[in-house]
Amino acid sequence: QVQLVESGGGSVRAGGSLRLSCTASGIILSMKSMGWYRQAPGKQRELVAIVTSGRSTHADSVKGRFTVARDGARNTVYLQMNSLRPEDTAVYYCYGIHADTDYWGKGTLVTVSA
């Protein structure tokens, strides 16, 4: 059974940094894509950043502040978040695609205070 497990969430003041990690287990081959979504209170889930076939894409709202990276050999994806803002407060979900199936982690809360 494929599982995605996130770690690294927490609370930080505006301007601070956090690093999220997510590792996929239960599969042998590398996932086609891995990345991060987030959902703020009262809002829809949105793409933050994703890596597909070695190419990364970042949402405009996080460009220049967040960086996504993959370790394909370990089926792990990271999200380095710098210059955090209160509007980055959300539950961050790890996302992956394997054999045309979407997989989601349970989410990790990131809270940024002013």
SEPA-342085 format. One record per residue (C-alpha): x negated, y negated, z negated. Coordinates in steps of 0.25 Angstrom, whole numbers, padded with zeros to 4 digits, always signed. Each point is the difference from the previous one (the first is absolute). Layout:
<rs>
XYZ
...
</rs>
This chain:
<rs>
+0000+0000+0000
-0006-0013+0004
-0001-0011-0011
-0005-0014+0000
-0005-0005-0014
-0003-0015-0002
-0008-0006-0011
-0006-0014-0003
+0012-0008-0002
+0001-0010-0012
+0002-0014-0004
-0009-0012+0004
+0000-0015+0000
+0001-0008+0013
-0013+0000+0007
-0005+0014-0005
-0002+0013+0006
+0005+0014+0000
-0004+0013+0008
+0010+0010+0003
-0003+0015+0003
+0008+0011+0006
-0003+0014+0003
+0008+0010+0008
+0000+0015-0005
+0006+0012+0006
-0006-0001+0014
-0013+0004+0006
+0000-0009+0013
-0001-0015-0001
+0013-0008+0000
+0003-0007+0013
+0002-0014-0007
-0001-0004-0014
+0003-0014-0007
+0008-0008-0009
+0014-0006-0001
+0005-0008-0011
+0014-0004-0006
+0003-0012-0008
+0012-0001-0009
+0012-0003+0008
-0007+0001+0013
-0002+0011+0011
-0012+0009+0001
-0011-0006+0009
-0013+0004+0006
-0012-0005-0006
-0011+0007+0008
-0003+0013+0007
-0011+0007+0007
+0003+0008+0012
-0011+0007+0008
-0010-0008-0006
+0007-0013+0003
+0005-0009-0012
+0012-0009+0000
+0004-0010-0010
+0012-0008-0003
-0001-0015+0003
+0003-0003-0015
-0013+0007-0004
-0010-0002+0011
-0013-0005-0006
+0004+0004-0014
+0003+0015+0001
-0009+0011+0007
+0005+0014+0003
-0010+0011+0001
+0000+0015+0002
-0008+0012-0003
+0005+0010+0010
-0008+0011-0005
+0006-0001-0014
+0014-0004+0005
-0001-0013-0008
+0004-0014+0002
-0004-0012-0007
+0006-0014-0001
-0010-0011-0005
+0009-0012-0005
-0007-0013-0002
+0005-0014-0003
+0013+0006-0005
+0012-0009-0001
+0013+0001-0008
+0008+0003+0013
-0009+0013+0001
+0007+0005-0012
+0007+0013+0005
+0000+0015-0001
-0011+0005+0010
+0003+0013+0007
-0010+0009+0007
+0005+0005+0014
-0005+0011+0009
+0003+0007+0012
-0003+0015+0002
+0006+0009+0011
+0011-0010+0004
+0004-0001-0015
+0000-0012-0008
-0005+0001-0015
+0001-0010-0011
-0006-0001-0013
+0008-0004-0013
-0006-0014+0000
-0008-0008-0009
+0004-0014-0006
-0009-0012+0002
+0004-0012-0008
-0007-0014+0003
+0003-0011-0010
-0002-0015+0003
</rs>
